[in-house]
Every structure is written in C-alpha cells, then in structure tokens.
Amino acid sequence: MREDSSDNIVRDFELLLKETQSLPQAQAISDADITAEIAAHRKDKLSTFIVTTLILIMAFPLTDSKANEMPPLAENKSCKELNTMLGKADFYPKIEESLKSRGFVYFDGKVIKGKTRSHHRKPDYIATRKNETVIGEIKSPQEPPTSSSWRQRQPNDTEEFAKVRQDVLTRERQGLLDPNIGGHEIIIRGQITDYANNIGKTYDLPAGVNTRKIRGGYSVPENQSKNVEAALNNCGKMSYEKINNNDGTLTYIFDL
C-alpha cells in the first residue's frame, strides 16, 4: 500500500517538534501537546499553538553567542517554508482525490522522475484519462498569486518563460493588470506550458502514459476562482473543464 504523502509530512513534523523540545524557546511543548496536535491535523483541524511556537523557534533561533538577540525575520525563510509545507500537506491530497473522482489516474510528484537537480523543472502531478494526459501545477493557500518570487527570473527559466514573467510584471507596474490575476497568468502560460515543452528533457512521464493529447491542469484554492478564470481568459483559454468537489479546491483543465 502506498503511503499517503500527508502521512510523511505529519511524521516529519512530529520528529521536528520532538527535536526542538529541549530548546529554551520550546519549553511549553509537551509530549501530550504533540500527540493532540498530530491527531487534530489528521482531522484537518490543526490548531495554531504548536505551529506558532515552532515558527518562532525557526525564525528566532538561539545561539551561544547571541542568546538574547533575535535576528530579523527577513534573514530566515524557514517559517515561510514550514507554513507552506504544512499547507501543502492538507491541500495536495484533496487535489488527488478530486481528480480521481472524475476518472483520472493520478501520479504525484514522487513518481515523476526528474532529470535535473531542481524540482521546479517537473510538474506537481500528471493525471490521465482515456487519451488525455494532464500536466498539473498546484498552488496551495500558502502560495498567493501576488508572490514576488513568481515574477523573478529563475536560473533554469527558458527565454520564453522569463518573457512571460517580465510581461506580467510590466503590465502590473503600468496598472494594466491586477497582480491577483497576473500571478495566475505566469503559471498558466508560463510554468505549465514550460512543463509540457520539457517532457523527456527535464522529466519523464510515468510508464504507460501517452502523449497523444497533452493538456494543462491548474489546481488552486476555491477562493481564487474569479482570478484564475480572468487569467485563463487573458491567456486565450476560453474553454476549460472545471473540477469542484466542494472541498475548498478547484482544478482547471485546458488545452495548451
């Protein structure tokens, strides 16, 4: 039986908490607290007590030489990364279930074999149904479309992808495009298109997956529906399939 990806993250989270219990900043965390929080997480009701404590530990680590100083939060990105990790643990399984409920066979990122060191060069999932193969990207609630990093050229960007980032940024600065929509444009006509163009180059499709009809898939929080649909319209994607399982997620499937 394949272990659920959320189980792996919960286990890693529990290990990390236990390792921090001996630190001065974590004195409030007990074994009972950890057990209760993990149980709550599995019911999708994780409270903020331990998460907040751990974020503070990671953002403001104590050292022997600077035990009374707190480094600026901007110098340590761990709290943001942790928040994103926890958000994905809850969000990704919902995407998988929603696609399976519509007859797709789902392959998550772990079974997609990358050919480069950077995970950014392969999709979050591949889903197949009959003769269509969907190359998918997931953005959890912790990854807003206004993120500045989406607009920055990355070392592995192709020229085409870099131009999309710059075009969106330019239109936003000119007041022609709402950043809440622009961020989704970057994913739709930049990142997902880049994934499709790099099949066999930066990653391989799982065995048996055909390339007869390649489509794009974009999975987002339900509250982003208007922004994503405006972005799809801007990108010329007038026709698309919208999957809504009433679980707080949406997936849009469209022709590339």
C-alpha positions as CSV (number, residue, x, y, z in Angstrom):
1,M,0.0,0.0,0.0
2,R,1.4,3.4,-1.0
3,E,1.9,5.7,2.0
4,D,-0.1,8.9,1.8
5,S,2.2,12.0,1.3
6,S,0.4,13.8,4.1
7,D,1.4,11.0,6.5
8,N,5.1,11.5,5.6
9,I,4.8,15.2,6.3
10,V,3.0,14.7,9.6
11,R,5.7,12.2,10.6
12,D,8.5,14.7,9.7
13,F,6.6,17.5,11.5
14,E,6.3,15.3,14.7
15,L,10.0,14.4,14.5
16,L,11.0,18.1,14.2
17,L,8.8,19.1,17.1
18,K,10.3,16.4,19.3
19,E,13.9,17.5,18.4
20,T,13.1,21.1,19.5
21,Q,11.6,20.2,22.9
22,S,15.0,20.6,24.6
23,L,15.4,24.2,23.3
24,P,14.6,27.1,25.7
25,Q,12.0,28.5,23.3
26,A,10.1,25.2,23.2
27,Q,9.6,24.6,26.9
28,A,5.8,25.0,26.5
29,I,5.6,22.0,24.2
30,S,4.9,18.7,25.9
31,D,4.5,15.2,24.5
32,A,0.8,15.4,25.2
33,D,0.7,18.6,23.1
34,I,2.4,16.9,20.2
35,T,0.1,13.9,20.3
36,A,-3.0,16.1,20.4
37,E,-1.8,18.4,17.6
38,I,-1.0,15.4,15.3
39,A,-4.4,13.9,16.0
40,A,-6.0,17.3,15.2
41,H,-4.0,17.5,12.0
42,R,-5.3,14.2,10.8
43,K,-8.8,15.5,11.2
44,D,-7.9,18.6,9.2
45,K,-8.3,20.8,12.3
46,L,-4.7,21.6,13.1
47,S,-4.7,24.5,15.7
48,T,-2.1,27.2,15.8
49,F,-0.4,26.7,19.2
50,I,2.4,24.3,18.2
51,V,2.7,25.7,14.6
52,T,3.2,29.2,16.0
53,T,5.7,28.0,18.6
54,L,7.7,26.1,16.0
55,I,7.7,29.1,13.6
56,L,9.1,31.3,16.3
57,I,11.8,28.7,17.1
58,M,12.8,28.5,13.5
59,A,12.6,32.3,12.8
60,F,14.4,33.3,16.0
61,P,17.0,30.5,16.9
62,L,19.1,30.9,20.0
63,T,22.9,30.6,19.8
64,D,25.5,30.6,22.5
65,S,27.0,33.9,21.4
66,K,23.6,35.7,20.9
67,A,21.3,34.1,23.3
68,N,19.4,37.3,24.0
69,E,19.2,38.5,20.4
70,M,16.5,37.8,17.8
71,P,17.7,38.0,14.2
72,P,15.4,39.9,11.8
73,L,12.7,37.6,10.3
74,A,13.7,38.5,6.8
75,E,17.1,36.8,7.3
76,N,15.5,33.4,7.9
77,K,12.9,32.0,5.5
78,S,12.3,28.8,7.5
79,C,9.0,30.0,8.9
80,K,7.6,30.7,5.5
81,E,8.8,27.3,4.2
82,L,7.3,25.5,7.2
83,N,4.0,27.2,6.7
84,T,4.0,26.3,3.0
85,M,4.9,22.7,3.8
86,L,2.0,22.3,6.3
87,G,-0.4,24.0,3.8
88,K,0.6,21.5,1.1
89,A,0.1,18.5,3.5
90,D,-3.6,19.4,3.7
91,F,-4.1,20.6,0.2
92,Y,-2.3,18.1,-2.1
93,P,-4.4,15.0,-1.1
94,K,-7.6,16.9,-1.9
95,I,-6.4,17.6,-5.4
96,E,-5.6,13.9,-5.9
97,E,-9.0,12.8,-4.6
98,S,-10.9,15.3,-6.7
99,L,-9.2,14.2,-9.9
100,K,-9.6,10.5,-9.1
101,S,-13.3,11.2,-8.6
102,R,-13.5,12.3,-12.2
103,G,-12.0,9.2,-13.6
104,F,-8.3,10.3,-13.7
105,V,-5.4,8.1,-12.9
106,Y,-3.2,10.3,-10.7
107,F,0.6,10.4,-10.5
108,D,2.1,12.7,-7.8
109,G,5.4,14.4,-7.9
110,K,7.2,11.5,-6.2
111,V,6.7,9.1,-9.1
112,I,7.5,11.7,-11.8
113,K,11.2,11.1,-12.5
114,G,13.1,14.4,-12.9
115,K,16.3,14.6,-15.0
116,T,17.7,17.7,-13.3
117,R,18.5,18.6,-9.7
118,S,15.8,21.2,-9.5
119,H,12.3,20.0,-8.6
120,H,11.0,23.2,-10.3
121,R,11.6,21.5,-13.6
122,K,8.8,18.9,-13.3
123,P,5.1,19.2,-12.6
124,D,3.3,18.6,-9.3
125,Y,1.2,15.9,-10.8
126,I,0.3,14.1,-14.0
127,A,-3.2,12.8,-14.5
128,T,-4.5,10.6,-17.3
129,R,-8.0,9.8,-18.5
130,K,-8.6,7.9,-21.7
131,N,-6.4,9.5,-24.4
132,E,-5.7,12.8,-22.5
133,T,-2.7,13.5,-20.2
134,V,-2.9,16.5,-17.9
135,I,0.3,18.2,-16.8
136,G,-0.5,19.8,-13.5
137,E,0.6,22.5,-11.1
138,I,-0.8,23.0,-7.6
139,K,-0.8,26.3,-5.6
140,S,-1.9,25.9,-2.0
141,P,-3.5,28.7,0.1
142,Q,0.1,29.5,1.4
143,E,1.2,30.4,-2.2
144,P,-0.6,33.6,-3.2
145,P,-0.6,34.8,-6.8
146,T,0.9,38.1,-5.6
147,S,4.1,36.5,-4.5
148,S,7.2,38.5,-5.7
149,S,9.2,35.3,-6.4
150,W,6.8,34.3,-9.2
151,R,7.9,37.5,-11.1
152,Q,11.6,36.9,-10.7
153,R,13.6,35.2,-13.4
154,Q,14.8,31.8,-12.1
155,P,18.2,30.3,-13.0
156,N,16.6,27.4,-15.0
157,D,14.0,29.6,-16.8
158,T,13.8,29.3,-20.6
159,E,13.7,32.6,-22.5
160,E,10.0,32.0,-23.2
161,F,9.2,31.5,-19.5
162,A,11.3,34.5,-18.5
163,K,9.5,36.7,-21.0
164,V,6.1,35.7,-19.6
165,R,7.2,36.7,-16.1
166,Q,8.5,40.1,-17.4
167,D,5.4,40.8,-19.5
168,V,3.2,40.2,-16.5
169,L,5.3,42.4,-14.2
170,T,5.5,45.2,-16.8
171,R,1.7,45.3,-17.2
172,E,1.2,45.2,-13.4
173,R,3.5,48.1,-12.9
174,Q,1.7,50.1,-15.6
175,G,-1.6,49.5,-13.8
176,L,-2.9,47.4,-16.6
177,L,-3.2,44.1,-14.7
178,D,-4.3,43.1,-11.2
179,P,-1.4,41.1,-9.6
180,N,-4.0,38.7,-8.2
181,I,-4.7,37.8,-11.8
182,G,-1.2,38.3,-13.2
183,G,0.3,35.7,-10.9
184,H,-2.0,33.1,-12.3
185,E,-1.1,34.2,-15.9
186,I,2.5,33.4,-15.1
187,I,1.6,29.8,-14.1
188,I,-0.9,29.2,-16.9
189,R,1.1,30.5,-19.9
190,G,4.5,30.3,-18.4
191,Q,5.1,27.4,-15.9
192,I,2.6,24.8,-17.1
193,T,3.5,25.4,-20.8
194,D,7.1,25.1,-19.8
195,Y,6.4,21.7,-18.2
196,A,4.7,20.5,-21.3
197,N,7.6,21.6,-23.5
198,N,10.1,19.8,-21.3
199,I,8.6,16.3,-21.3
200,G,11.5,14.0,-21.9
201,K,14.0,16.8,-21.3
202,T,13.8,17.7,-17.6
203,Y,11.5,14.8,-16.5
204,D,9.9,11.6,-17.9
205,L,6.3,10.7,-18.0
206,P,5.4,7.6,-15.9
207,A,5.5,4.3,-17.8
208,G,2.4,3.8,-20.0
209,V,1.4,7.4,-20.1
210,N,0.7,8.6,-23.7
211,T,1.4,11.9,-25.2
212,R,-1.4,11.9,-27.8
213,K,-3.3,14.8,-26.2
214,I,-1.4,16.9,-23.6
215,R,-3.5,19.4,-21.6
216,G,-2.7,21.8,-18.8
217,G,-4.0,21.4,-15.2
218,Y,-4.1,24.1,-12.6
219,S,-5.2,23.4,-9.1
220,V,-5.9,26.2,-6.7
221,P,-7.9,27.2,-3.6
222,E,-11.6,27.7,-4.3
223,N,-11.4,31.4,-3.4
224,Q,-9.2,32.1,-6.3
225,S,-11.8,31.1,-8.9
226,K,-12.5,34.6,-10.3
227,N,-8.8,35.4,-10.5
228,V,-7.9,32.2,-12.3
229,E,-10.8,32.4,-14.7
230,A,-9.8,36.0,-15.6
231,A,-6.3,34.8,-16.1
232,L,-7.4,31.9,-18.3
233,N,-9.4,34.4,-20.4
234,N,-6.4,36.7,-20.7
235,C,-4.3,33.7,-21.9
236,G,-6.9,32.8,-24.6
237,K,-8.2,29.7,-22.7
238,M,-11.9,30.3,-23.2
239,S,-12.8,26.6,-23.0
240,Y,-11.8,24.6,-19.9
241,E,-13.0,21.9,-17.6
242,K,-13.6,23.0,-14.0
243,I,-13.5,20.4,-11.3
244,N,-15.1,21.4,-8.0
245,N,-15.5,18.7,-5.3
246,N,-16.8,21.2,-2.7
247,D,-13.6,20.6,-0.6
248,G,-12.1,24.0,-0.9
249,T,-10.1,23.2,-4.1
250,L,-10.6,23.8,-7.8
251,T,-8.8,22.3,-10.7
252,Y,-9.0,23.8,-14.2
253,I,-8.1,21.6,-17.2
254,F,-7.4,23.3,-20.5
255,D,-5.8,22.9,-23.9
256,L,-2.3,24.2,-24.3
